[in-house]
Amino acid sequence: MSSHNLIASSDNSCGECTACCSRWDIPEVTWMGPTGKPRMTLCDKNCNGCTIYESRPKVCADFQCFWLKINSVNNSLPVDLRPDKCGVMVSADSQDGKASILLDELAEDTFDIAHMTPAQTRLIAEVITLIENQTIPTELFLRKYNWETLRINIQTEQTIT
């Protein structure tokens, strides 16, 4: 996923969250095998934090989730909206003049648009506000834990298969 300035930087930090270190496959992490780090596997350089943080691959250094980049009231979000706390990691991408925001479910059945936790409801409200303030077309997607990707209708907050 490419780095994107759709979301402004903030002072939030990862803390104990390792969502991006485990969710995706990362071919650039070649020390974990010829095809890189497989998805749903924590990078083996993470031991109470990234042990290669200063020299981590560019793809890792360039990525910042919504938690790290949101520009909200007081330039931060409450800890219960951090990916490891609310069960979903939000990221943004753009290509060909269109933007997309992706909600990545971090564990099976932890995010259901019809039955969201209070933290998830607040997170979605922040995401929708972000989308409404964009000058380019922006779509919202939910990628379930099993990698099924669904488009979410922002007006109704319903998934579209």
C-alpha positions as CSV (number, residue, x, y, z in Angstrom):
1,M,0.0,0.0,0.0
2,S,1.5,3.3,-0.9
3,S,2.0,6.2,1.4
4,H,-0.5,8.9,0.9
5,N,-1.1,12.4,2.2
6,L,-4.9,11.9,2.3
7,I,-4.5,11.9,6.1
8,A,-2.3,14.5,7.9
9,S,0.4,13.6,10.4
10,S,-0.1,13.7,14.2
11,D,1.8,13.0,17.4
12,N,0.2,9.6,18.0
13,S,2.6,6.6,18.4
14,C,2.2,2.9,17.8
15,G,2.6,2.0,21.4
16,E,2.1,-1.8,21.8
17,C,0.2,-2.1,18.5
18,T,1.8,-4.4,15.9
19,A,-1.2,-4.6,13.4
20,C,0.8,-3.5,10.4
21,C,3.7,-5.7,11.4
22,S,1.5,-8.8,11.1
23,R,-1.5,-8.2,8.9
24,W,0.0,-7.9,5.4
25,D,2.5,-9.8,3.4
26,I,5.7,-7.8,2.9
27,P,7.9,-9.2,0.1
28,E,10.7,-6.8,1.1
29,V,11.2,-8.6,4.3
30,T,13.4,-11.2,2.6
31,W,15.0,-12.5,5.7
32,M,11.8,-14.4,6.5
33,G,12.0,-16.4,3.3
34,P,12.2,-16.1,-0.4
35,T,8.7,-14.6,-0.8
36,G,9.1,-12.3,2.2
37,K,6.9,-12.0,5.3
38,P,3.6,-13.8,4.9
39,R,0.4,-12.1,5.8
40,M,-1.1,-12.8,9.2
41,T,2.4,-13.5,10.6
42,L,4.2,-11.1,12.9
43,C,7.5,-10.0,11.5
44,D,10.3,-11.9,13.3
45,K,12.2,-8.6,13.9
46,N,9.4,-7.6,16.4
47,C,10.4,-8.4,19.9
48,N,8.8,-5.9,22.3
49,G,9.0,-3.4,19.5
50,C,10.8,-3.4,16.1
51,T,14.4,-4.4,16.7
52,I,15.4,-3.0,13.3
53,Y,13.3,0.2,13.5
54,E,16.1,2.5,12.3
55,S,17.0,0.3,9.3
56,R,13.5,-1.2,8.6
57,P,12.5,-1.7,4.9
58,K,11.2,1.4,3.1
59,V,7.7,-0.1,2.8
60,C,7.5,-0.3,6.6
61,A,9.0,3.2,7.1
62,D,6.6,4.8,4.6
63,F,3.4,3.2,6.0
64,Q,1.4,5.1,8.6
65,C,-2.1,4.0,9.6
66,F,-5.0,6.3,10.4
67,W,-4.1,6.1,14.1
68,L,-0.7,7.7,13.3
69,K,-1.9,10.2,10.8
70,I,-5.2,11.5,11.9
71,N,-5.5,15.2,12.4
72,S,-8.2,15.4,15.0
73,V,-9.2,17.5,18.0
74,N,-5.9,18.1,19.9
75,N,-4.1,16.3,17.2
76,S,-4.8,12.9,18.7
77,L,-7.3,10.1,19.1
78,P,-8.1,8.2,22.3
79,V,-6.1,5.0,22.8
80,D,-9.3,2.9,22.4
81,L,-9.2,3.8,18.6
82,R,-5.7,2.4,18.1
83,P,-5.9,-0.7,15.8
84,D,-5.0,-3.2,18.4
85,K,-7.7,-1.8,20.7
86,C,-10.6,-1.4,18.3
87,G,-10.0,-4.4,16.1
88,V,-9.6,-2.5,12.8
89,M,-6.7,-0.8,11.1
90,V,-7.5,2.1,8.8
91,S,-5.2,3.1,5.9
92,A,-5.5,5.2,2.8
93,D,-4.3,5.0,-0.8
94,S,-4.9,6.8,-4.0
95,Q,-4.4,6.0,-7.7
96,D,-5.5,7.7,-10.9
97,G,-7.2,10.6,-9.1
98,K,-9.3,8.4,-6.9
99,A,-8.8,7.7,-3.2
100,S,-9.7,4.7,-1.1
101,I,-9.8,4.2,2.7
102,L,-9.5,0.6,3.8
103,L,-10.7,-0.8,7.1
104,D,-8.7,-3.9,7.8
105,E,-10.4,-6.3,10.3
106,L,-7.6,-7.6,12.5
107,A,-9.3,-10.8,13.9
108,E,-12.2,-12.8,12.6
109,D,-15.6,-11.3,13.3
110,T,-14.2,-8.3,15.3
111,F,-15.8,-5.7,12.9
112,D,-19.4,-5.8,11.8
113,I,-20.7,-2.5,10.4
114,A,-24.2,-3.4,11.7
115,H,-22.9,-4.1,15.3
116,M,-20.0,-1.9,16.0
117,T,-18.4,-1.3,19.4
118,P,-18.5,2.3,20.7
119,A,-14.9,2.7,19.7
120,Q,-15.5,1.4,16.2
121,T,-18.5,3.8,15.8
122,R,-16.3,6.7,16.7
123,L,-13.6,5.6,14.4
124,I,-16.1,5.3,11.5
125,A,-17.4,8.8,12.3
126,E,-13.8,10.1,12.0
127,V,-13.3,8.3,8.7
128,I,-16.6,9.5,7.3
129,T,-15.7,13.1,8.3
130,L,-12.3,12.7,6.6
131,I,-14.0,11.3,3.4
132,E,-16.5,14.1,3.3
133,N,-13.7,16.7,3.4
134,Q,-11.9,15.3,0.4
135,T,-11.6,17.1,-2.9
136,I,-11.2,13.8,-4.9
137,P,-13.6,10.9,-5.1
138,T,-13.0,8.6,-2.1
139,E,-14.4,5.2,-1.4
140,L,-14.5,3.2,1.8
141,F,-13.8,-0.5,1.9
142,L,-13.8,-3.2,4.6
143,R,-11.4,-6.0,4.2
144,K,-12.5,-8.8,6.4
145,Y,-10.0,-11.0,8.3
146,N,-10.3,-13.6,5.6
147,W,-9.4,-10.9,3.0
148,E,-12.9,-10.6,1.4
149,T,-13.1,-7.0,0.5
150,L,-16.5,-5.2,0.6
151,R,-17.3,-1.6,-0.4
152,I,-19.2,0.4,2.3
153,N,-21.8,2.9,1.2
154,I,-20.9,5.9,3.3
155,Q,-24.4,7.4,3.3
156,T,-26.0,4.3,4.8
157,E,-22.9,2.7,6.4
158,Q,-24.0,-0.6,4.8
159,T,-21.6,-3.1,3.1
160,I,-22.1,-3.7,-0.6
161,T,-20.9,-7.1,-1.8
